[in-house]
């Protein structure tokens, strides 16, 4: 699990009362805005709110020519709590504009204690959100217990006829209630799909589909001492749901824990979609974010997994996808919450926490392995380019590399290195800032990022390729389009970053790098 679990509750009633007493205007005086805008650790081109805490991406949808992103947000503090759905819009998934909060808890409603994660779809021309609401109840009715609270999780629905999705109307009652199961470990994070989504032109969550097809809703759940699972429901209307059976199930790790997510007894943030003639299941549990590729039995409506892996080995959680149908494309876009790795007092002092990953395009290769790459729209951030061609001599490399400098920790890199052994180091005036190396023999291969070692499958190729984006305290790395590692680096840079590793062709076969520009004049997004 990340250091700051998305279901982490404030430890004391005094802390809750203090957080609730604060209002956005109190937290965003002129001096606070100036502090946030000048914070060198705050990302410059990743989406994040102007202030305070954010976590899960919620209901990303392409609507009337624009990309809408909703995400979990605490309007009152830079730590988790008081969950709302914040809202931003973009023309290209890179340059964002903040919009007003979309969903807020309804006093005495079924989401009185928080509007948790969910999904957004186009229901025959009406934008529709299904999300988890939480409300304090008696212990015997609770589905989420943290030792301080007893929350009941239900699935709620909201619709919008506003062309800009600014106004939402909630249904007064839940559309899906949790099962009466004493072994239930949780009931949250709904996703929606239709079997029409698997047609030859791809999934169409961003387009209105045939009104006759059933909707299916998967809800993250699990059972104590058995494992996590996704419970499957069916509806014609998105309002009246019938429970079917588990869509997919996992195995309990065997570890006893007060946190069922950490022990594998509960899954979080599942997603399920067709891709390249297969179906993909994503979920988070037991400290990792997993992907599985397989087939969906169209009659039994059960997922049969064939391959499995880790979606991202680093500070990445609560994955969510959408279909990009702009200009008749049908790309599957992956988003994720880039988590924090520093304690609450430091988050409160900074005044912000969390950001959204850059959009990643998903695909499946011939071996049924999930692959990803940063969306090409990110190229719009590029300014100066630096290159080291593979035919360049060592002497010419030594002459060229000192000219390669990256200001403000805003840079993109693509390079290729030997698959047997390689080393790539970026340093400032105080020494190494980011170190990445690979080691391999006939049976094992390792990727090491700032001291974190990750086992990866060996490759038959002589070279490995690397894509890296640096943005203040965030580093998003993808190796061979398969092995992603998101890293947080909380060290203020001392001067520009430079390449300080071995310049030989074997270690650095070729490289292209770009100085990147921010998406706004300050670090407040827009």
C-alpha positions in Angstrom: 0.0 0.0 0.0 1.1 3.6 -0.5 2.3 5.4 2.6 -1.0 7.4 2.5 -3.8 4.9 1.9 -6.8 6.4 0.2 -8.9 4.9 3.0 -6.7 6.4 5.7 -8.9 8.2 8.2 -7.9 11.1 10.5 -6.7 9.6 13.7 -8.6 11.7 16.3 -11.8 13.6 16.6 -9.9 16.7 17.4 -8.0 16.5 14.1 -11.3 16.0 12.2 -12.9 18.9 13.9 -9.9 21.1 13.2 -9.8 20.1 9.5 -13.6 20.7 9.2 -13.3 24.1 10.7 -11.0 25.3 7.9 -12.5 26.7 4.7 -10.8 27.0 1.3 -10.6 30.8 1.6 -8.7 30.4 4.9 -6.2 28.2 3.2 -5.6 30.2 0.1 -4.7 33.7 1.2 -2.3 35.6 -1.2 0.7 34.5 0.7 -0.4 30.8 0.4 -0.9 31.2 -3.3 2.6 32.7 -3.6 4.1 29.8 -1.5 2.4 27.1 -3.6 3.4 28.8 -6.9 7.0 29.0 -5.9 7.3 25.5 -4.3 10.1 23.7 -6.3 8.7 20.3 -5.4 5.2 21.0 -6.8 4.7 19.6 -10.3 4.4 22.0 -13.2 2.7 19.9 -15.9 0.9 17.1 -14.0 -2.7 17.8 -13.1 -3.3 18.7 -9.5 -5.7 21.1 -7.7 -4.6 24.6 -6.9 -4.2 23.6 -3.3 -5.0 20.8 -0.8 -5.2 17.0 -1.0 -6.2 15.0 -4.0 -6.2 11.2 -4.7 -8.1 8.9 -7.1 -9.0 9.8 -10.7 -12.7 9.5 -11.0 -14.9 9.1 -14.1 -12.6 10.5 -16.8 -14.7 11.0 -19.9 -14.5 12.6 -23.3 -17.5 14.8 -23.6 -18.5 17.2 -26.4 -15.0 17.7 -27.6 -13.2 17.9 -24.3 -11.6 15.7 -21.8 -13.2 15.9 -18.3 -11.3 14.6 -15.3 -12.9 14.2 -11.9 -10.8 13.3 -8.9 -11.0 12.8 -5.1 -10.4 16.0 -3.3 -10.4 17.5 0.2 -11.3 21.2 -0.1 -10.4 21.9 3.5 -6.9 20.4 4.0 -3.8 18.9 2.5 -4.4 15.5 4.1 -7.0 12.9 3.4 -10.6 13.6 4.5 -14.0 15.1 3.5 -14.0 13.5 0.1 -15.5 15.6 -2.8 -15.3 15.1 -6.6 -13.2 17.9 -8.0 -13.3 18.7 -11.7 -10.9 19.8 -14.5 -11.2 20.0 -18.3 -8.7 19.9 -21.1 -8.5 20.0 -24.9 -5.5 17.6 -25.0 -5.2 15.8 -21.7 -2.1 17.9 -20.9 -3.2 21.5 -20.5 -5.9 21.7 -17.8 -8.4 24.2 -16.5 -9.9 23.9 -13.0 -13.7 23.9 -12.8 -16.0 24.0 -9.7 -16.4 21.0 -7.5 -18.8 18.5 -9.2 -20.0 16.4 -6.2 -20.1 17.2 -2.5 -21.5 15.2 0.4 -25.2 15.7 1.1 -25.9 16.3 4.8 -27.8 13.3 6.2 -27.6 11.6 2.8 -26.1 8.3 2.0 -22.8 10.2 1.0 -22.9 12.4 4.1 -19.4 11.3 5.1 -17.8 11.4 1.6 -18.3 11.0 -2.1 -15.8 8.2 -2.9 -14.5 6.9 -6.2 -16.7 6.0 -9.2 -17.1 6.2 -13.0 -18.8 8.4 -15.6 -20.5 7.2 -18.8 -22.6 8.5 -21.6 -26.1 7.1 -21.1 -27.9 7.8 -24.4 -26.8 11.5 -24.4 -26.9 12.0 -20.6 -23.7 12.2 -18.6 -24.1 9.8 -15.7 -21.9 9.2 -12.7 -22.1 6.1 -10.4 -20.0 6.5 -7.3 -19.6 5.2 -3.7 -21.2 7.2 -0.9 -20.2 6.6 2.7 -22.3 7.3 5.8 -21.8 6.6 9.5 -24.0 3.8 10.7 -24.2 1.3 13.5 -21.4 -1.2 13.5 -23.6 -4.1 12.4 -24.5 -2.2 9.2 -21.1 -1.0 8.3 -19.0 -2.2 5.4 -15.9 -0.1 6.1 -14.4 -0.1 9.6 -11.1 1.6 10.5 -11.3 1.4 14.3 -12.6 5.0 14.6 -15.6 5.0 12.2 -18.3 2.6 11.0 -19.2 3.6 7.4 -21.8 2.0 5.2 -20.8 2.0 1.5 -23.5 2.2 -1.1 -23.5 3.0 -4.9 -25.1 6.3 -5.8 -26.0 7.9 -9.1 -25.9 11.5 -10.4 -26.7 12.9 -13.9 -25.9 16.1 -15.7 -27.6 17.8 -18.7 -25.2 20.7 -18.5 -23.1 20.8 -21.7 -20.0 21.6 -19.6 -20.9 19.1 -16.8 -20.9 21.8 -14.2 -24.2 20.9 -12.6 -25.2 17.5 -11.3 -28.4 16.0 -9.9 -28.2 13.1 -7.5 -30.8 10.4 -7.1 -32.1 10.5 -3.5 -31.5 6.8 -2.8 -28.7 4.3 -3.5 -29.0 2.3 -6.7 -26.9 -0.6 -5.3 -26.9 -1.7 -1.7 -24.1 -3.9 -0.2 -24.8 -7.6 0.2 -25.7 -8.9 3.6 -22.5 -10.9 4.1 -20.8 -11.0 7.5 -17.5 -11.8 5.8 -17.7 -8.7 3.5 -14.5 -6.7 3.6 -15.8 -3.6 1.7 -18.0 -2.5 -1.1 -16.8 0.5 -3.3 -15.3 1.9 -6.4 -17.9 0.9 -9.1 -17.1 0.7 -12.8 -19.4 0.3 -15.8 -19.2 -1.5 -19.1 -21.4 -2.9 -21.8 -20.7 -6.0 -24.0 -21.2 -3.6 -27.0 -17.9 -2.2 -25.8 -16.1 -5.1 -27.4 -17.3 -4.4 -30.9 -14.7 -4.0 -33.7 -14.5 -0.2 -33.4 -13.6 -0.5 -29.7 -15.1 0.5 -26.4 -17.3 3.6 -26.5 -17.8 4.9 -23.0 -17.5 8.3 -24.5 -20.3 7.7 -27.1 -24.0 6.9 -26.6 -24.6 3.2 -27.2 -27.7 1.2 -28.1 -30.4 1.6 -25.5 -31.2 -2.1 -25.7 -27.8 -3.4 -24.4 -27.5 -4.1 -20.7 -25.2 -2.2 -18.5 -22.8 -4.1 -16.2 -21.4 -2.7 -13.0 -18.5 -4.1 -11.2 -17.9 -3.2 -7.5 -14.7 -3.8 -5.6 -15.2 -6.2 -2.6 -13.8 -9.2 -0.9 -14.3 -11.8 1.9 -12.3 -12.2 5.0 -9.8 -15.1 4.8 -10.7 -15.7 1.2 -9.6 -12.8 -1.0 -10.6 -9.8 -3.0 -13.2 -9.9 -5.7 -15.3 -7.9 -8.1 -19.1 -8.3 -7.7 -21.0 -8.1 -11.0 -24.4 -6.4 -11.4 -26.7 -6.0 -14.4 -29.2 -3.2 -15.4 -31.0 -1.8 -18.4 -31.4 1.6 -16.9 -28.4 2.2 -14.6 -31.0 2.6 -11.8 -32.4 -0.9 -11.1 -29.7 -3.4 -10.6 -29.6 -7.2 -10.3 -26.7 -9.0 -8.6 -25.2 -11.8 -10.8 -22.0 -13.2 -9.3 -18.3 -12.4 -8.9 -16.8 -11.3 -12.2 -13.3 -12.2 -10.9 -11.8 -13.4 -7.6 -8.3 -13.3 -6.0 -6.6 -15.2 -3.2 -6.0 -14.2 0.4 -2.3 -13.8 1.1 -2.7 -15.7 4.4 -1.4 -12.7 6.4 -3.6 -11.5 9.2 -4.1 -7.8 9.1 -6.5 -5.1 10.3 -6.3 -3.8 6.8 -8.1 -6.2 4.4 -6.6 -4.4 1.3 -3.1 -4.9 2.6 -3.7 -8.7 3.1 -5.4 -9.2 -0.2 -8.8 -9.8 1.3 -10.2 -6.7 -0.4 -9.6 -5.2 -3.9 -9.8 -1.5 -4.6 -10.3 0.6 -7.8 -11.0 -2.2 -10.3 -11.4 -1.5 -14.0 -12.4 -3.9 -16.7 -12.4 -3.2 -20.5 -11.8 -4.8 -23.9 -8.5 -4.2 -25.6 -7.0 -5.7 -28.8 -9.5 -8.6 -28.8 -8.8 -9.4 -25.2 -10.3 -8.2 -21.8 -8.2 -6.4 -19.2 -8.8 -6.4 -15.5 -7.0 -3.8 -13.2 -7.2 -3.7 -9.4 -5.1 -2.7 -6.4 -4.5 -5.0 -3.4 -1.7 -6.3 -1.1 0.5 -3.3 -1.7 0.5 -3.5 -5.5 -1.5 -2.4 -8.6 -2.1 -5.4 -10.8 -3.2 -6.0 -14.4 -4.6 -9.2 -15.9 -5.2 -10.0 -19.5 -7.6 -12.8 -20.5 -11.1 -13.6 -21.9 -14.6 -12.8 -20.8 -17.0 -15.7 -21.1 -19.9 -14.0 -22.9 -22.5 -16.4 -21.5 -21.3 -17.0 -18.0 -19.9 -13.4 -17.7 -16.9 -14.6 -15.8 -13.3 -13.4 -16.5 -10.7 -16.0 -17.2 -7.2 -14.6 -16.7 -4.2 -15.7 -18.9 -1.4 -13.3 -18.0 -0.7 -11.0 -15.0 1.7 -8.3 -14.0 2.3 -5.1 -12.0 0.9 -1.9 -13.5 3.4 0.4 -11.8 6.0 -0.5 -9.2 6.2 2.9 -7.6 4.2 5.8 -6.1 1.1 5.0 -8.2 -2.4 3.9 -7.1 -6.1 3.9 -7.9 -5.8 3.4 -11.6 -8.6 4.4 -13.9 -9.1 4.2 -17.7 -11.2 5.9 -20.3 -11.7 5.5 -24.1 -10.5 8.4 -26.2 -12.9 8.9 -29.1 -11.6 12.2 -30.2 -11.5 12.4 -34.0 -12.8 8.8 -34.1 -9.9 7.3 -32.3 -10.4 4.5 -29.9 -7.4 4.6 -27.7 -7.6 3.2 -24.1 -6.1 5.9 -21.8 -4.8 5.0 -18.4 -4.7 7.5 -15.5 -3.4 7.0 -11.9 -3.0 8.8 -8.6 0.7 9.7 -7.9 0.9 9.2 -4.2 2.9 11.1 -1.6 5.7 9.5 0.4 6.1 12.1 3.1 4.3 12.4 6.5 1.1 14.5 7.1 2.9 17.4 8.9 5.0 18.0 5.8 1.9 17.8 3.5 0.1 20.4 5.7 3.2 22.6 5.7 3.4 22.4 1.9 -0.4 23.0 1.4 -0.9 20.4 -1.3 -0.6 16.6 -1.8 -0.9 14.2 -4.7 -1.1 14.7 -8.5 -2.4 12.8 -11.5 -0.1 10.7 -13.7 0.4 11.7 -17.3 -1.9 9.9 -19.6 -0.7 6.5 -20.8 -1.8 4.6 -23.9 -2.5 0.9 -23.3 -2.0 -2.0 -25.7 -1.5 -5.7 -25.6 1.5 -7.5 -27.3 1.6 -10.9 -29.0 2.4 -12.6 -25.6 -0.7 -11.0 -24.0 1.5 -8.6 -22.0 0.0 -5.2 -21.2 2.1 -2.4 -22.6 1.9 1.3 -22.2 3.5 4.6 -23.4 3.0 8.2 -22.5 0.4 9.8 -24.8 2.0 11.7 -27.7 0.0 14.8 -26.6 2.8 15.3 -24.0 5.1 16.3 -26.9 3.4 19.7 -26.8 5.5 20.4 -23.7 8.8 20.1 -25.5 11.1 23.1 -25.9 14.8 22.5 -26.5 16.0 19.2 -27.8 19.4 17.5 -26.9 20.6 14.4 -28.8 23.4 11.8 -28.6 23.2 9.7 -31.8 24.4 6.1 -31.5 27.2 6.7 -34.0 28.8 9.6 -32.1 32.3 8.9 -30.8 33.2 8.8 -27.1 35.2 12.0 -27.5 32.3 13.8 -29.2 29.9 12.5 -26.6 32.2 13.9 -23.8 32.2 17.3 -25.6 28.4 17.3 -26.2 27.1 16.1 -22.8 28.2 19.1 -20.7 26.0 21.2 -22.9 22.9 19.2 -21.9 21.3 20.9 -18.9 17.7 20.8 -17.6 16.3 23.6 -15.6 13.5 23.5 -13.0 13.4 19.6 -13.1 11.1 19.7 -16.1 12.5 17.3 -18.7 11.7 14.3 -21.0 14.2 11.6 -21.9 14.2 8.7 -24.3 17.3 6.5 -24.4 18.5 2.9 -25.2 21.1 1.0 -23.3 22.6 -2.5 -23.2 20.2 -5.1 -21.8 23.0 -6.8 -19.9 24.1 -3.9 -17.8 23.6 -0.2 -17.8 23.6 2.9 -15.6 22.0 6.3 -16.1 22.6 9.1 -13.6 21.2 12.7 -13.4 23.0 15.0 -10.9 22.9 18.5 -9.7 25.6 20.5 -7.9 25.1 18.4 -4.7 25.5 15.0 -6.5 23.3 12.3 -7.9 19.6 13.2 -8.0 18.2 10.2 -10.0 20.1 6.9 -10.5 18.8 4.2 -12.7 20.6 0.9 -13.5 19.9 -2.5 -15.0 21.6 -5.9 -14.3 20.9 -9.2 -16.1 22.1 -12.7 -16.4 20.6 -15.7 -18.3 17.7 -16.2 -15.9 17.2 -12.9 -14.0 17.0 -9.2 -14.7 16.8 -6.2 -12.3 15.8 -2.6 -12.7 17.0 -0.4 -9.9 15.7 3.2 -9.4 17.1 5.3 -6.7 17.9 2.2 -4.7 14.5 0.4 -5.3 15.1 -3.0 -6.9 12.5 -4.4 -9.2 12.6 -7.9 -10.7 11.7 -7.8 -14.4 11.7 -10.6 -17.0 14.8 -11.1 -19.1 14.7 -9.9 -22.7 16.2 -11.5 -25.8 16.8 -8.1 -27.3 20.3 -6.6 -27.0 19.0 -3.3 -25.9 16.4 -1.9 -23.5 14.6 1.4 -24.1 13.6 3.9 -21.4 11.1 6.7 -21.4 11.4 9.2 -18.5 9.4 12.3 -17.5 10.7 14.6 -14.7 8.4 17.1 -13.1 9.7 18.7 -9.8 9.3 15.9 -7.2 7.8 13.4 -9.7 9.6 10.9 -12.0 7.6 8.7 -14.3 9.7 5.9 -15.9 8.6 3.2 -18.4 11.1 0.5 -19.5 10.4 -1.4 -22.7 6.8 -0.1 -22.6 6.1 -2.7 -19.9 7.8 -1.9 -16.6 6.6 1.4 -15.0 8.1 2.9 -11.9 6.8 6.2 -10.6 9.2 7.8 -8.1 8.9 10.8 -5.7 12.1 12.8 -5.0 11.7 15.4 -2.3 15.0 17.1 -2.7 15.2 20.7 -3.9 17.5 20.8 -6.9 20.8 22.7 -6.6 21.2 24.1 -10.1 20.3 22.4 -13.4 20.4 18.6 -13.8 23.1 17.0 -15.9 23.9 13.5 -17.2 26.9 12.2 -15.2 26.9 8.5 -16.0 29.1 6.5 -18.3 29.0 7.9 -21.9 30.2 4.8 -23.8 27.9 3.5 -26.6 27.3 0.3 -24.7 26.0 2.1 -21.7 24.2 4.8 -23.5 23.5 3.6 -27.1 21.5 6.7 -28.0 19.6 9.5 -26.3 17.0 12.2 -27.1 16.0 14.6 -24.4 13.9 17.7 -24.1 13.6 20.6 -21.8 9.9 20.8 -21.0 7.7 23.9 -20.3 5.0 24.2 -17.6 1.3 24.3 -18.4 0.7 27.6 -16.6 2.8 30.7 -15.6 2.8 29.5 -12.0 2.4 26.0 -10.5 -1.3 26.3 -9.9 -2.2 24.5 -13.1 -4.7 27.2 -14.5 
